[in-house]
Amino acid sequence: MPHPLPSPRFRLSLPALAVAAAVALGAFGPAPLLAAPGKGPDTVADVAEKVMDAVVNISTSQNVAPSRSVPTPQLPPGSPFEDFFDEFFKRRQEDGTEQRSRRVSSLGSGFVIAPDGYIVTNNHVIADADEIFANFNDGSKLKAELIGRDTKTDLALLKVKPDKPLTFVKFGDSEKLRVGDWVMAIGNPFGLGGTLTVGVVSARNRDINSGPYDNFIQTDAAINRGNSGGPLFNMEGEVIGINTAIISPSGGSIGIGFAVPSATAQPVLAQLEQFKEVRRGWIGVRIQPVTDDIAESLGLGRPRGALIGVVTENSPAGQGGIKAGDVIVRFNGRDIKEVRDLTRTVADTMADSEVEVVVIRKGKEETLRVKVARMPEDDKPEGAKPAPDAQKSPPKKALGIEMSSMSDDLRKRYKIKSDISGVVITDVDRSSPASDKGLKAGQVIVQVGQEAVANPADVEKQIDALRKAGKRSALFLVSDGDGRQEFVTVPLN
């Protein structure tokens, strides 16, 4: 059954996000305090005055066990200090001095999103904490409960129990941001609470390789250590990002900071509030980018979409008719321009919902219907069904690739799993384009030109067909011995 809808305190913000909680935080009771539209960089004092009390300092503490005791010095037998050191270290062990844990603290930022005490921060701010406290602008301090966290987007949702309704802020639409728009960050850099900085949006959709759903807002508003988890506001006083990371050789701001967009954060936080965890969609595929060469081989005209490399057996994708070699260009009504678009869109889709998926297969568009499942704990595709052993044939060579039919000897030599079938590469000319593309002995050619191959003759036949069709390169689907597959284009000339 589909998951129940989230709490009514959330309102839908992006119609394309069909998440179990694809809704926006903000309708938690009375209308939030908002400032009148600002005048760019002339002043942000009016906006800051309205939102400052909603920004909090997050302090945490935890007990840390000692790394290990100091070893007893190794002294030569009969040394005059031998008895002294033996007695000293024995006494430390008996009184527990070496085993004492120590208490460490850390500081970060956060902001209130509901008058009844919900607070947003970064997961890394509160990770492993024994106690969490929210310190408010008026000097008050409340103990916070961790409601839920998401390591993949580095977000956490906290809850305090205030005596009276808290000042709070609402989310804005980060999708409307443009490069050059003015933004304002408030946080707790280096423990200096209530610090405000102003800058502009330097870039959007930044991938900094911190996780599978990277699409950060880059800003030159000064963000330093301690700003993590704090809000990034637009000039209307709406939160359009959560400050998360910086690039800095020194640890201080050099004008390159990153914030999680509100469009990414809202559905995650909504699910944390409802389920105390994030329930992402899953269809069971491995994907790779569409390069210029791959686009030409597939007749796409230009690079776009996400290329399917592996389809997990009995997965939603497999049951819906998606095949390796398909290029997904549209998913659940959203255009897929690159790999990251598909990753985020599938994750944001509600489990058990049936969606339309538009793929390009052999140069033609096809529309399929796929029932999305919930992402499992360990998203690793299963291997394909083992194929019958191919008839043995002597090694053959094409495009600088020496290849042989699969055999028990080759499986043993290259440690190829029993469920992998195809043509084994036994050698590659170092001066050949195939070598430049990374092909090497021990890999298995699974497809050529999106057609399965079982022996070297099949490979040669497909290469000849591609040449006659006027193709400049051949699209190979190759696998390593563990079953990890990828598409590689090899020039035909």
C-alpha positions in Angstrom: 0.0 0.0 0.0 1.2 3.5 -0.6 2.6 5.3 2.4 0.1 7.7 4.2 0.4 11.4 3.4 2.6 13.5 5.6 1.4 15.7 8.4 -0.8 18.5 7.3 1.7 21.0 8.5 3.6 20.4 5.3 2.4 21.9 2.0 3.3 20.7 -1.5 6.1 22.8 -2.9 7.2 20.9 -6.1 4.5 19.2 -8.0 6.9 16.8 -9.7 8.2 15.5 -6.3 6.0 12.5 -5.6 7.7 11.5 -2.4 6.0 10.0 0.6 6.5 13.4 2.1 7.1 15.6 -1.0 5.9 18.6 0.8 7.2 21.8 2.1 7.7 22.8 5.7 6.3 26.0 6.8 2.6 25.8 7.7 3.1 25.0 11.3 0.5 27.3 12.7 0.4 31.1 12.6 1.9 32.9 9.7 5.7 33.3 9.9 7.4 36.6 10.2 8.6 37.9 6.9 10.3 41.0 5.8 9.3 43.3 3.1 11.3 42.9 -0.1 14.8 44.1 0.4 16.7 46.5 -1.8 19.6 44.3 -2.8 22.9 45.0 -1.0 21.9 48.5 0.2 20.7 47.1 3.5 19.4 43.8 4.9 18.7 45.2 8.4 14.9 44.9 8.2 15.0 41.4 6.9 17.6 40.4 9.5 15.6 41.9 12.4 12.6 39.7 11.5 14.4 36.4 11.1 17.3 36.6 13.6 15.4 35.2 16.5 14.6 32.0 14.5 18.3 31.2 14.1 19.8 29.1 16.9 23.2 27.9 17.9 23.5 24.2 18.3 25.8 22.9 21.0 26.5 19.2 21.5 28.5 17.1 23.9 29.6 13.5 24.0 31.8 11.1 26.1 34.9 10.0 24.2 36.8 6.9 25.4 40.5 7.2 25.5 42.2 6.1 22.3 44.5 3.7 24.2 46.8 3.7 27.2 50.4 4.9 27.1 52.6 1.9 26.7 55.1 1.1 29.5 58.6 2.2 28.3 60.9 -0.7 27.3 63.9 -0.5 29.6 66.9 -2.8 29.7 66.8 -5.4 32.4 68.4 -4.2 35.6 67.9 -0.5 34.8 67.7 1.7 37.9 64.4 3.1 36.5 62.7 -0.2 35.9 61.1 -0.5 39.3 60.0 3.1 39.3 58.2 2.8 35.9 56.6 -0.5 36.8 55.1 0.9 40.0 54.0 4.2 38.2 52.1 2.4 35.4 50.7 -0.2 37.7 49.2 2.5 39.9 47.6 4.3 36.9 45.9 1.1 35.8 44.6 0.4 39.3 43.1 3.8 39.9 41.5 3.9 36.5 43.4 7.0 35.3 44.1 5.5 31.9 40.6 4.4 31.3 38.8 7.7 32.0 36.7 9.0 29.2 36.7 12.7 28.3 33.8 15.0 27.4 34.1 16.9 24.1 31.8 19.6 22.7 31.0 21.0 19.3 29.2 24.0 17.9 27.0 24.5 14.9 23.9 26.4 13.7 20.3 25.7 13.1 16.9 27.4 12.6 13.4 27.0 13.8 10.7 26.0 11.3 7.7 25.7 13.6 6.5 27.6 16.6 6.2 24.3 18.5 9.9 23.7 18.4 11.0 21.9 15.2 14.6 22.8 14.3 16.7 22.0 11.2 20.5 21.5 11.2 23.2 19.4 9.5 23.6 15.8 10.4 27.3 16.3 10.9 26.7 18.9 13.5 24.9 16.5 15.8 26.5 13.2 14.7 27.4 10.9 17.7 26.2 13.5 20.2 25.0 12.3 23.6 23.3 15.7 24.3 22.1 18.4 22.0 21.1 21.9 23.0 19.6 24.8 21.1 20.8 28.2 22.2 18.4 31.1 21.3 19.1 34.7 20.5 17.5 35.9 23.8 20.0 33.8 25.8 17.6 30.9 26.6 18.7 27.3 26.1 16.6 24.2 25.5 17.6 20.5 25.3 16.8 19.1 21.9 15.6 15.7 20.9 16.8 14.1 17.6 13.7 13.3 15.5 15.6 11.9 12.5 18.6 12.3 10.3 19.6 11.7 6.7 23.3 11.1 6.0 22.9 11.3 2.2 21.8 14.9 2.3 23.5 15.7 5.6 20.3 16.9 7.2 18.8 16.4 10.7 15.5 17.4 12.3 15.4 18.3 16.0 12.6 19.1 18.5 12.6 21.2 21.6 9.8 21.8 24.1 9.3 25.6 24.4 7.2 27.3 27.0 5.8 29.7 24.4 5.5 29.7 20.6 8.9 30.3 18.9 9.7 32.7 16.2 10.2 30.7 13.0 10.9 31.0 9.4 9.5 29.4 6.3 11.1 27.9 3.2 11.2 29.6 -0.1 11.5 28.1 -3.6 15.2 27.5 -4.4 14.2 26.6 -7.9 13.5 30.3 -8.6 17.0 31.3 -7.6 19.2 32.9 -10.3 23.0 33.3 -10.4 23.6 36.8 -9.1 20.6 36.9 -6.7 21.5 38.4 -3.3 21.4 36.0 -0.3 22.1 36.3 3.4 23.6 33.7 5.8 23.1 33.7 9.6 24.9 31.3 11.9 27.4 30.6 14.6 30.9 30.8 13.0 33.7 30.0 15.4 31.2 30.2 18.3 30.3 33.8 17.5 26.6 33.4 17.5 24.1 35.6 15.6 26.6 36.4 12.8 25.2 37.7 9.5 26.9 37.8 6.2 25.7 38.8 2.7 26.6 37.6 -0.8 25.2 36.4 -4.0 24.4 33.0 -5.6 27.6 32.1 -7.4 26.3 29.0 -9.1 23.5 26.4 -8.8 23.4 22.6 -9.0 27.0 22.1 -7.9 28.2 18.5 -7.5 31.0 18.4 -4.9 31.0 14.6 -4.7 29.8 14.6 -1.1 26.8 12.3 -1.8 24.5 10.8 -4.5 22.1 13.8 -4.4 24.5 16.7 -4.7 22.9 19.8 -6.2 24.3 22.6 -4.0 23.8 26.3 -4.1 27.2 27.9 -4.3 27.5 31.3 -2.6 30.2 33.8 -1.8 28.4 34.9 1.4 31.0 34.2 4.1 30.4 30.8 5.7 32.9 29.5 8.2 33.2 26.6 10.7 30.2 26.8 13.0 27.9 28.0 10.2 27.0 24.5 9.3 23.2 23.9 9.6 22.4 27.6 9.5 19.9 29.1 7.0 20.7 30.8 3.7 18.0 33.4 3.1 16.7 35.2 0.1 15.9 38.9 0.3 12.3 38.1 1.3 13.5 36.4 4.5 12.7 32.9 3.2 15.1 30.0 3.7 16.3 28.8 0.3 19.3 26.7 1.5 20.9 25.1 4.5 24.6 26.0 4.8 26.6 22.8 4.7 30.2 23.0 3.4 33.0 25.2 2.3 36.1 25.0 0.2 39.0 26.5 2.1 42.7 25.6 2.5 42.9 27.5 5.8 39.5 26.6 7.3 38.2 30.1 6.9 35.9 31.6 4.3 37.5 32.2 0.8 34.1 33.0 -0.7 33.2 29.4 -1.8 30.4 28.0 0.3 27.7 25.5 -0.4 24.1 25.1 0.8 21.5 22.3 0.4 18.7 23.8 -1.7 15.3 24.1 0.0 13.8 22.0 -2.8 16.0 19.1 -1.8 15.6 19.6 1.9 11.9 20.0 2.2 10.8 16.4 1.2 13.6 15.0 3.3 12.6 16.9 6.4 9.0 16.1 5.9 9.7 12.4 5.9 12.0 12.7 9.0 9.1 14.4 10.8 6.6 11.7 9.8 8.7 8.5 9.7 11.9 9.5 11.6 13.7 8.2 8.5 13.8 8.9 4.7 12.1 6.4 2.4 13.4 6.9 -1.0 12.2 5.4 -4.3 14.2 2.7 -6.1 13.9 1.0 -9.5 17.0 -1.2 -9.5 19.3 0.0 -12.2 22.9 1.1 -12.5 23.4 4.1 -14.7 26.2 6.1 -16.4 26.6 9.4 -18.2 25.8 9.7 -21.9 29.1 11.0 -23.5 29.4 12.5 -27.0 30.6 9.1 -28.3 27.8 7.2 -26.7 25.2 9.7 -28.0 26.5 9.3 -31.5 26.5 5.5 -31.2 22.9 5.5 -30.0 21.7 8.0 -32.5 20.7 10.5 -29.8 22.1 13.6 -31.6 23.4 15.2 -28.4 24.3 13.9 -25.0 21.2 13.7 -22.8 19.5 11.4 -20.3 20.9 8.5 -18.2 22.3 5.4 -19.8 21.2 2.1 -18.2 24.2 -0.2 -17.7 22.7 -2.9 -15.4 19.1 -3.8 -14.6 18.7 -5.8 -11.4 16.8 -9.1 -11.9 13.2 -8.9 -10.6 13.5 -5.2 -10.0 10.8 -2.6 -10.8 12.9 -1.6 -13.8 13.2 -5.1 -15.1 9.5 -5.8 -14.5 8.6 -2.6 -16.3 10.6 -3.5 -19.4 13.6 -1.3 -19.0 16.7 -2.9 -20.5 20.5 -2.3 -20.4 21.4 0.1 -23.2 18.2 2.1 -22.8 18.6 5.9 -22.2 16.0 7.3 -19.8 15.1 10.9 -21.0 12.0 11.4 -18.9 10.8 10.0 -15.6 7.5 10.7 -13.9 7.0 13.8 -15.9 10.4 15.3 -15.3 13.1 15.7 -18.1 16.3 13.8 -17.4 19.2 15.8 -18.7 22.0 14.0 -16.9 22.6 11.1 -14.5 22.1 13.2 -11.3 18.6 14.2 -12.5 17.5 10.5 -12.6 19.1 9.7 -9.2 17.3 12.5 -7.5 14.0 12.1 -9.3 13.7 8.3 -8.6 14.7 8.9 -4.9 12.0 11.6 -4.6 9.3 9.3 -6.0 6.8 7.7 -3.6 7.2 3.9 -3.2 4.4 1.8 -4.7 3.5 4.6 -7.2 3.4 3.7 -10.9 5.1 6.2 -13.2 5.7 6.8 -16.9 9.3 6.4 -18.0 10.4 7.5 -21.5 13.4 5.7 -22.9 15.3 5.9 -26.2 15.9 2.3 -27.4 17.8 1.8 -30.7 17.1 5.3 -31.8 13.4 5.4 -31.0 11.4 6.7 -28.0 9.3 4.2 -26.0 7.1 4.9 -23.1 7.1 2.3 -20.3 5.3 2.1 -17.0 7.3 1.2 -13.9 6.1 0.6 -10.3 8.6 2.2 -8.0 9.7 0.3 -4.9 11.3 1.5 -1.7 15.1 1.7 -1.8 16.6 -1.3 0.1 19.3 -0.9 2.7 21.9 -2.2 0.4 21.2 -1.1 -3.2 23.3 -3.6 -5.1 22.0 -5.1 -8.3 21.8 -8.9 -8.5 23.7 -10.6 -11.3 22.0 -11.6 -14.5 20.9 -15.2 -15.0 23.8 -17.5 -16.0 23.8 -18.3 -19.7 24.6 -21.7 -21.0 28.3 -22.2 -21.7 29.2 -20.9 -25.2 30.8 -23.3 -27.7 34.5 -23.0 -27.5 36.3 -21.3 -30.3 39.9 -20.2 -31.0 40.9 -16.6 -30.1 40.0 -13.9 -32.7 40.9 -10.3 -33.0 39.0 -7.2 -33.9 39.7 -3.5 -33.3 42.9 -4.5 -31.5 41.0 -6.7 -29.1 41.9 -10.4 -28.8 38.9 -12.4 -27.6 37.7 -15.9 -26.9 34.4 -17.6 -26.1 33.8 -18.1 -22.4 35.2 -21.3 -20.8 35.8 -22.8 -17.4 39.6 -22.1 -17.8 39.0 -18.4 -18.6 36.6 -18.0 -15.7 39.2 -19.4 -13.4 42.1 -17.4 -14.9 40.3 -14.1 -14.7 38.1 -14.8 -11.7 34.9 -14.3 -13.6 31.7 -15.1 -11.7 29.5 -18.0 -13.0 26.5 -15.7 -13.7 28.4 -13.5 -16.2 28.2 -14.5 -19.9 29.7 -13.0 -23.0 33.0 -12.9 -24.9 36.2 -12.8 -22.8 38.9 -10.2 -23.7 42.2 -12.0 -23.5 44.5 -9.2 -24.8 44.4 -5.6 -26.1 46.9 -3.9 -28.4 48.4 -1.1 -26.4 48.5 1.1 -29.4 44.8 0.5 -30.3 41.9 2.8 -29.6 40.4 0.0 -27.5 43.3 0.3 -25.1 42.9 4.1 -25.0 39.2 3.5 -24.0 40.3 1.3 -21.0 39.5 -2.1 -22.3 41.8 -4.8 -20.9 42.2 -8.5 -20.6 39.8 -10.2 -18.2 36.8 -8.1 -19.1 33.8 -9.7 -20.7 32.1 -8.2 -23.8 28.3 -8.6 -23.0 26.9 -6.5 -25.9 28.0 -4.8 -29.1 25.7 -2.3 -30.7 23.1 -3.2 -28.0 23.0 -6.8 -29.2 24.1 -9.6 -27.0 27.2 -11.6 -28.0 28.1 -15.1 -27.1 31.3 -15.7 -29.1 33.9 -13.8 -31.1 32.0 -14.3 -34.4 29.0 -12.4 -32.9 31.3 -9.5 -32.1 32.7 -9.4 -35.6 29.2 -9.7 -37.1 28.0 -6.7 -35.1 31.1 -4.6 -35.9 30.6 -5.3 -39.7 26.9 -4.3 -39.3 27.8 -1.1 -37.6 30.3 -0.2 -40.3 27.8 -0.8 -43.1 25.3 1.4 -41.2 27.9 4.2 -41.3 28.6 4.3 -37.6 31.9 5.8 -36.6 32.2 3.8 -33.3 30.9 0.7 -31.7 29.1 0.7 -28.4 30.4 -2.1 -26.2 28.8 -3.2 -22.9 31.6 -4.8 -20.9 31.7 -6.4 -17.5 34.5 -7.1 -15.0 34.8 -10.4 -13.2 32.5 -9.2 -10.4 29.7 -8.2 -12.7 30.2 -4.4 -12.7 29.2 -3.2 -16.1 29.7 -0.1 -18.2 29.3 1.1 -21.7 32.4 1.9 -23.8 32.6 3.3 -27.3 35.4 2.1 -29.5 36.2 3.8 -32.9 35.7 1.6 -35.9 38.4 3.1 -38.1 
